[in-house]
Amino acid sequence: MILKFISLLNFKNHGNLKVDFINEVNCFLGNNGVGKTNLLDAIYYLSFSKSYYNSLELDNVKNGEDFFMIKGLFMSDNEVDSEVTCSFLNNKKKVKFNNKNYVKLSDHIGRFPSVIITPLDSKLVLGGADERRRFVDKTLSQIDNNYLVNLISYNKILRQRNTLLKKFIINSVNSDLLATYDSKLSELGTRIYLRRKDYTAQLAGDIQKYYDIISQNDEQIQVVYKSELEQFSFIDLLNQNRKKDQILTYTSSGVHRDDFIFSINSQSLRKSGSQGQQKTFIIALKFAYFDLLKSISNILPLLLLDDIFDKLDNDRVEQIIKILNNNQFGQIFITDTNFQRIDLIMNKVNIQCKYFMFNKKGLYEKKFKN
């Protein structure tokens, strides 16, 4: 899959911008704060119908304006063009596929897959369990639409159950309603648990493979899915914790409380891993996810790399270059503040590359690698 062009109108710091891309590597270069990452985020938005960096849509609107629009033209592997338009106006978001509105935004997820690696991914190691669950849920939603449907339904029923618990009025009607919620939550939660468990097992080997290549060290990586459902059925957990949940007024057990534990040589990656080890693990994790997404969807995803070479030693950068040069990836988008570093890297790979140069006034130059 290829993104042939993108146009932005009032998206973040970009007023009116149209960019044509090449099929291989596209590099956005310039100092911090000039719009490189915002352009990368617009590409991500076309895939996920949301920003990677801003959860509030109003934060994506250029200062002084009241709407934004992103439009992109994709070409599939069998050379069929598809247009995607994402807009936000009057506090409403619309996503169109070939000029037709989606009935459900969830139908868009996975149609134009992409994988992004950014400095914010450090939260996967250093952040709380919710960060890791969010990553797994987002990645699985691109692979498996049934998972996304189950997750949306689970979260809806979870909110309804918590609302009922907050009322704290226990009578026969509410007890019956609570039992109904428990039954539905158990069914959906068990499906989510089994899919996450399978996903973790599928990723583990490829994470180790990529970590070995990048680090060139003999370090053992472990990824463990931690869930109460390993020991108890979901319905038993809900029954056991019902009185506790009524006191707390929220659901204290379930797949919304699960975690994913990352270790290196049987030690916590969060507590014991160096900055280089943590960053190498994250890149290996994302590359492994790229492979899984490609094999299941039969679509070559976009690869978005936001400033990933910063704070990596030259040996690790060299190994990442070798991975990118083996033709297993399709279209790649890279941001960096250091033109010399990127130019040196690109001159070591046998891939066509186009540079997009940014300054405070916006995009000012486009050129191909020498």
Summary of the structure (lengths in Angstrom):
residues: 370
radius of gyration: 22.3
end to end distance: 25.8
largest distance: 75.9
contacts: 1164
relative contact order: 0.16
helix: 48%
strand: 25%
